[in-house]
Amino acid sequence: IDPVAPATLYAGTVSGVFKSHDAGTTWHLAGGGLGPTDVRTLAINPASPAVLYAGTGYGVFRSGDAGATWTAASNGLGNVPVTSLVLNTAKPSVLYAATPSGLFVGQDSDGTVAPMYCFFIWAETNYPTLFSPPSAATQTVDIFSYRYYATTRSYLGTAASTGDIYYKRPDADEIVNLGRSAAWFAAAGCP
């Protein structure tokens, strides 16, 4: 339901996204670029209702024009099934995508990658002997967002409560605090 125009409804179906302008009396297939794909979940940006996200069997798609056109917006998520999408209510530009491999946090409304996701990519690219395989699923448990790298048996993540970056080596049980995430994001060139 469009938060500004409540008579405007969207429905994800096995044939794509359908839209109604008259509170569900009539429906039409919304826009190009998405095609007839299984849309499993939808999210509307409450701060900008023309921005929609569709979670499909092949990743995330974004519309900036109320469903008229759609473009792929997975940015590293890949073509994995997305079962649920949620926008952060405090910062609607941050999108959470649930997949069979875990929870991904990252899409900004303009299609760029959020800082923590950007940091994971930077660490995987610059330190492949520590963080392999690349693009491991991002997990979120309580206040922690992290990735487990099965090949190198290591963890990299952040805690929302402290804003710090943490690393766990495969040969030690202790979790090492690497310092403030803002400093790491800046070093990695993340927004």
Residue frames relative to the residue before (quaternion, step in Angstrom):
aa qw qx qy qz dx dy dz
I 1.0000 0.0000 0.0000 0.0000 0.00 0.00 0.00
D 0.4267 -0.6868 0.5305 0.2548 3.54 -0.87 1.01
P 0.4050 -0.7521 0.4579 0.2463 3.64 -0.60 1.07
V 0.6819 0.4605 -0.2874 0.4903 3.61 1.19 -0.40
A 0.7765 0.1623 -0.0714 0.6047 3.57 1.08 -0.79
P 0.1972 -0.8577 0.4613 0.1128 3.62 0.29 1.24
A 0.5871 0.5515 -0.3886 0.4474 3.63 1.19 -0.19
T 0.6124 0.5187 -0.3480 0.4845 3.61 1.29 -0.19
L 0.0305 -0.8122 0.5799 -0.0568 3.53 -0.60 1.24
Y 0.1558 -0.7538 0.6300 0.1030 3.55 -1.23 0.57
A 0.0400 -0.7886 0.6133 0.0176 3.57 -1.09 0.73
G 0.2856 -0.7359 0.5910 0.1661 3.54 -0.91 0.97
T 0.0027 0.8048 -0.5916 0.0487 3.58 -0.85 0.99
V 0.6691 -0.4719 0.3723 0.4370 3.58 -1.27 0.00
S 0.6972 0.4402 -0.2640 0.5005 3.60 1.26 -0.23
G 0.7278 -0.3744 0.2423 0.5210 3.61 1.21 0.11
V 0.6407 -0.4908 0.4091 0.4257 3.56 -1.27 -0.48
F 0.1383 -0.7642 0.6257 0.0726 3.54 -0.95 0.95
K 0.1728 -0.7878 0.5888 0.0526 3.54 -1.15 0.78
S 0.1065 -0.7648 0.6331 0.0541 3.54 -1.15 0.79
H 0.2488 -0.7649 0.5773 0.1407 3.58 -1.02 0.83
D 0.7387 0.3990 -0.2032 0.5038 3.59 1.28 -0.21
A 0.6574 -0.5621 0.2924 0.4079 3.57 0.92 1.01
G 0.7575 -0.4303 0.2023 0.4474 3.57 1.06 0.77
T 0.4312 0.6947 -0.4768 0.3227 3.60 1.21 0.10
T 0.7865 0.0434 -0.0126 0.6159 3.58 1.00 -0.88
W 0.1645 -0.7834 0.5962 0.0622 3.56 -1.20 0.67
H 0.0180 -0.7713 0.6345 0.0465 3.58 -1.23 0.51
L 0.5768 -0.5733 0.4523 0.3661 3.56 -1.23 0.56
A 0.3090 -0.7840 0.5166 0.1515 3.56 -0.74 1.07
G 0.9317 -0.0809 0.0280 0.3531 3.47 -1.01 1.11
G 0.4852 -0.6510 0.5192 0.2669 3.45 -1.45 0.28
G 0.6493 0.5295 -0.3916 0.3804 3.52 -1.33 0.27
L 0.6845 0.4447 -0.2797 0.5054 3.56 1.16 -0.50
G 0.2123 -0.8129 0.5141 0.1726 3.55 1.01 -0.80
P 0.6376 -0.5108 0.3905 0.4243 3.56 -1.27 -0.03
T 0.2514 0.7677 -0.5446 0.2254 3.57 0.15 1.28
D 0.5843 -0.5897 0.4404 0.3419 3.53 -1.21 0.55
V 0.0966 -0.7937 0.6002 0.0229 3.60 -0.34 1.25
R 0.1968 -0.8383 0.5056 0.0537 3.52 -0.45 1.28
T 0.8027 0.0207 0.0195 0.5957 3.57 1.18 -0.52
L 0.1469 -0.7728 0.6120 0.0812 3.56 -1.19 0.60
A 0.0476 -0.7630 0.6425 0.0527 3.56 -1.24 0.53
I 0.1868 -0.7611 0.6148 0.0886 3.55 -1.07 0.87
N 0.4055 -0.6938 0.5368 0.2568 3.56 -0.91 0.93
P 0.3520 -0.7744 0.4790 0.2169 3.63 -0.43 1.15
A 0.6492 0.5080 -0.3218 0.4658 3.59 1.15 -0.51
S 0.7789 0.0951 -0.0403 0.6186 3.57 1.24 -0.48
P 0.1919 -0.8640 0.4528 0.1084 3.61 0.37 1.26
A 0.5639 0.5783 -0.4052 0.4283 3.62 1.19 -0.17
V 0.6340 0.5049 -0.3236 0.4882 3.61 1.28 -0.30
L 0.0088 0.8004 -0.5943 0.0785 3.54 -0.58 1.26
Y 0.1636 -0.7519 0.6279 0.1165 3.53 -1.25 0.53
A 0.1328 -0.7701 0.6198 0.0719 3.55 -1.07 0.80
G 0.2103 -0.7470 0.6196 0.1177 3.55 -0.84 1.02
T 0.0547 -0.8283 0.5566 -0.0331 3.56 -0.58 1.17
G 0.6747 -0.4508 0.3836 0.4409 3.53 -1.31 -0.18
Y 0.7462 0.3504 -0.1817 0.5361 3.59 1.33 -0.18
G 0.7751 -0.3240 0.1755 0.5133 3.59 1.05 0.67
V 0.6296 -0.5279 0.4292 0.3752 3.52 -1.36 -0.39
F 0.1061 -0.7568 0.6417 0.0648 3.54 -1.12 0.79
R 0.2106 -0.7825 0.5799 0.0845 3.56 -1.15 0.72
S 0.0999 -0.7485 0.6518 0.0698 3.52 -1.18 0.74
G 0.2016 -0.7842 0.5766 0.1088 3.57 -0.92 0.89
D 0.7273 0.3975 -0.2179 0.5154 3.57 1.32 -0.01
A 0.6607 -0.5623 0.2886 0.4049 3.56 0.91 1.05
G 0.7588 -0.4208 0.2017 0.4545 3.56 1.00 0.82
A 0.4478 0.6990 -0.4611 0.3135 3.61 1.22 0.01
T 0.7861 0.0264 -0.0033 0.6175 3.60 1.05 -0.79
W 0.1755 -0.7801 0.5964 0.0705 3.55 -1.21 0.63
T 0.0499 -0.7712 0.6331 0.0436 3.56 -1.16 0.67
A 0.5843 -0.5637 0.4452 0.3777 3.55 -1.19 0.56
A 0.0271 -0.8126 0.5813 -0.0315 3.59 -0.93 0.90
S 0.3240 0.7875 -0.4761 0.2197 3.57 1.02 0.71
N 0.0527 -0.8654 0.4974 0.0311 3.62 1.20 -0.50
G 0.8336 -0.1485 0.0517 0.5295 3.57 0.45 1.18
L 0.5424 0.6022 -0.4045 0.4237 3.58 1.20 -0.29
G 0.3413 -0.7591 0.4830 0.2721 3.54 1.10 -0.73
N 0.6333 -0.5328 0.4103 0.3831 3.53 -1.33 -0.17
V 0.2767 0.7598 -0.5334 0.2482 3.55 0.72 1.11
P 0.5741 -0.5822 0.4324 0.3802 3.60 -1.13 0.51
V 0.1730 -0.7604 0.6198 0.0879 3.57 -0.97 0.91
T 0.2049 -0.8296 0.5141 0.0739 3.55 -0.56 1.19
S 0.8034 0.0344 -0.0144 0.5943 3.59 1.17 -0.43
L 0.1069 -0.7662 0.6312 0.0556 3.57 -1.15 0.74
V 0.0264 0.7770 -0.6282 0.0307 3.55 -1.03 0.84
L 0.2789 -0.7291 0.6017 0.1692 3.55 -1.00 0.89
N 0.5027 -0.6315 0.5008 0.3127 3.56 -1.05 0.81
T 0.4003 -0.7505 0.4684 0.2390 3.61 -0.57 1.10
A 0.6579 0.4935 -0.3164 0.4728 3.60 1.11 -0.57
K 0.7794 0.0837 -0.0310 0.6201 3.59 1.16 -0.63
P 0.2031 -0.8489 0.4740 0.1158 3.61 0.25 1.27
S 0.5636 0.5907 -0.4081 0.4086 3.61 1.18 -0.06
V 0.6508 0.4804 -0.3219 0.4919 3.61 1.24 -0.19
L 0.1436 -0.8075 0.5719 0.0163 3.53 -0.75 1.17
Y 0.1960 -0.7465 0.6263 0.1098 3.55 -1.04 0.87
A 0.0736 -0.7991 0.5966 0.0123 3.57 -0.87 0.99
A 0.2184 -0.7680 0.5910 0.1146 3.57 -0.72 1.09
T 0.0147 -0.7819 0.6220 -0.0394 3.54 -0.97 1.01
P 0.6615 -0.4798 0.3608 0.4495 3.62 -1.19 0.12
S 0.6949 0.4652 -0.2867 0.4675 3.63 1.17 -0.47
G 0.7489 -0.3455 0.2170 0.5222 3.60 1.21 -0.05
L 0.6130 -0.5441 0.4343 0.3737 3.50 -1.37 -0.15
F 0.1536 -0.7690 0.6159 0.0763 3.55 -0.87 0.99
V 0.1277 -0.7657 0.6285 0.0496 3.53 -1.00 0.90
G 0.4858 0.7505 -0.3830 0.2326 3.53 -0.63 0.88
Q 0.6790 0.5222 -0.3558 0.3736 3.58 0.74 -0.75
D 0.2373 -0.7215 0.6322 0.1535 3.53 -0.90 0.98
S 0.6602 -0.5555 0.3270 0.3856 3.58 -1.12 0.57
D 0.6915 0.4489 -0.3021 0.4786 3.61 1.12 -0.40
G 0.6223 -0.5827 0.3264 0.4083 3.58 1.26 0.25
T 0.5503 0.5887 -0.4204 0.4170 3.62 1.23 0.03
V 0.5514 -0.6351 0.4428 0.3108 3.52 -1.26 0.41
A 0.4885 -0.6622 0.4891 0.2891 3.58 -0.96 0.93
P 0.7031 -0.5256 0.2776 0.3903 3.62 -1.12 0.65
M 0.6913 0.4714 -0.3216 0.4433 3.64 0.75 -0.88
Y 0.6416 0.5097 -0.3239 0.4729 3.57 0.99 -0.79
C 0.6205 0.5341 -0.3186 0.4778 3.57 1.03 -0.84
F 0.6517 0.5202 -0.3088 0.4576 3.60 0.98 -0.86
F 0.6210 0.5303 -0.3458 0.4622 3.61 0.97 -0.81
I 0.6623 0.5033 -0.3064 0.4628 3.59 0.87 -0.94
W 0.6433 0.5222 -0.3143 0.4633 3.60 0.97 -0.89
A 0.6750 0.4912 -0.2996 0.4619 3.61 0.85 -0.94
E 0.6636 0.5080 -0.3049 0.4567 3.59 0.93 -0.86
T 0.6716 0.4962 -0.2862 0.4699 3.58 1.05 -0.80
N 0.7680 0.3974 -0.1951 0.4628 3.57 0.89 -0.96
Y 0.7867 0.2067 -0.1047 0.5721 3.58 1.20 -0.47
P 0.0162 0.8569 -0.5150 0.0173 3.60 0.71 1.06
T 0.6181 0.5414 -0.3613 0.4408 3.62 1.13 -0.43
L 0.6844 0.4462 -0.2793 0.5044 3.59 1.26 -0.32
F 0.8127 0.2055 -0.0512 0.5429 3.56 0.98 -0.92
S 0.3306 0.7237 -0.5259 0.3009 3.54 0.11 1.36
P 0.5378 -0.1857 -0.8220 0.0245 1.60 -2.00 1.50
P 0.5770 -0.5841 0.4295 0.3761 3.59 -1.16 0.51
S 0.8119 0.2753 -0.2288 0.4611 3.53 -1.34 0.44
A 0.1764 0.7684 -0.5826 0.1976 3.56 0.96 0.86
A 0.5930 -0.5870 0.4133 0.3646 3.57 -1.14 0.57
T 0.3754 -0.6954 0.5663 0.2340 3.55 -1.04 0.83
Q 0.1622 -0.7803 0.6010 0.0595 3.54 -0.85 1.05
T 0.1008 -0.7702 0.6248 0.0791 3.58 -1.10 0.62
V 0.0567 0.7707 -0.6269 0.0991 3.53 -0.74 1.17
D 0.8208 -0.0795 -0.0103 0.5655 3.56 -0.59 1.19
I 0.8220 -0.2004 0.1660 0.5066 3.59 -0.62 -1.13
F 0.6325 0.5587 -0.3164 0.4332 3.60 1.28 -0.06
S 0.0758 -0.7179 0.6885 0.0695 3.52 -1.20 0.75
Y 0.1395 0.8123 -0.5476 0.1445 3.56 -0.65 1.06
R 0.2563 -0.7112 0.6225 0.2024 3.49 -1.41 0.12
Y 0.2174 -0.7308 0.6323 0.1374 3.52 -1.14 0.77
Y 0.1977 -0.7813 0.5870 0.0771 3.55 -0.81 1.07
A 0.3408 -0.8085 0.4485 0.1705 3.56 -0.15 1.35
T 0.6557 0.5250 -0.3285 0.4319 3.60 0.91 -0.84
T 0.7766 0.3087 -0.1635 0.5243 3.58 0.90 -0.92
R 0.3344 -0.7842 0.4643 0.2399 3.59 1.35 -0.01
S 0.5119 0.6200 -0.4310 0.4097 3.57 0.90 0.95
Y 0.2887 -0.7329 0.5933 0.1659 3.54 -1.34 0.38
L 0.0108 -0.7550 0.6554 0.0178 3.56 -1.21 0.64
G 0.2452 0.7937 -0.5266 0.1806 3.57 -0.78 0.95
T 0.3411 -0.7102 0.5752 0.2202 3.51 -1.37 -0.16
A 0.2874 -0.7241 0.5988 0.1856 3.54 -1.27 0.48
A 0.4535 -0.7055 0.4775 0.2620 3.56 -0.73 1.07
S 0.6474 0.5562 -0.3280 0.4049 3.60 1.02 -0.73
T 0.7805 0.3067 -0.1674 0.5184 3.60 1.05 -0.70
G 0.3410 -0.7422 0.5043 0.2803 3.57 1.13 -0.61
D 0.5187 0.6404 -0.4060 0.3950 3.58 1.24 0.39
I 0.4118 -0.6602 0.5710 0.2618 3.54 -1.35 0.41
Y 0.1178 -0.7991 0.5886 0.0335 3.56 -0.97 0.91
Y 0.1043 -0.7786 0.6181 0.0286 3.55 -1.20 0.72
K 0.0799 -0.7688 0.6323 0.0531 3.56 -1.03 0.81
R 0.3251 -0.7531 0.5500 0.1569 3.54 -0.70 1.20
P 0.5706 -0.6136 0.4178 0.3512 3.59 -1.15 0.50
D 0.7265 0.4446 -0.2408 0.4654 3.59 1.13 -0.58
A 0.7312 0.3401 -0.2260 0.5465 3.60 1.22 0.24
D 0.4461 -0.6988 0.4948 0.2604 3.54 -1.15 0.64
E 0.6205 0.5739 -0.3503 0.4036 3.58 1.17 -0.40
I 0.3448 -0.6899 0.5995 0.2139 3.51 -1.26 0.61
V 0.2516 -0.7931 0.5447 0.1046 3.56 -0.73 1.12
N 0.3151 -0.7221 0.5867 0.1873 3.57 -0.90 0.98
L 0.2179 -0.8112 0.5352 0.0897 3.58 -0.56 1.20
G 0.6647 -0.5113 0.3044 0.4518 3.61 1.24 0.02
R 0.7811 -0.3793 0.2587 0.4232 3.50 -1.41 -0.04
S 0.5030 -0.6678 0.4615 0.2967 3.55 -0.92 0.94
A 0.5974 0.5820 -0.3750 0.4046 3.63 0.99 -0.70
A 0.6535 0.5047 -0.3101 0.4712 3.59 1.00 -0.81
W 0.6660 0.4924 -0.2963 0.4756 3.58 0.99 -0.85
F 0.6330 0.5266 -0.3366 0.4569 3.59 0.98 -0.82
A 0.6481 0.5138 -0.3113 0.4681 3.57 1.01 -0.85
A 0.6532 0.5164 -0.3066 0.4612 3.62 0.95 -0.89
A 0.7114 0.4443 -0.2443 0.4867 3.55 1.07 -0.79
G 0.4598 -0.6938 0.4408 0.3359 3.60 1.25 -0.17
C 0.4192 0.7048 -0.4661 0.3320 3.57 1.18 0.57
P 0.5667 -0.6389 0.3970 0.3361 3.60 -1.00 0.80
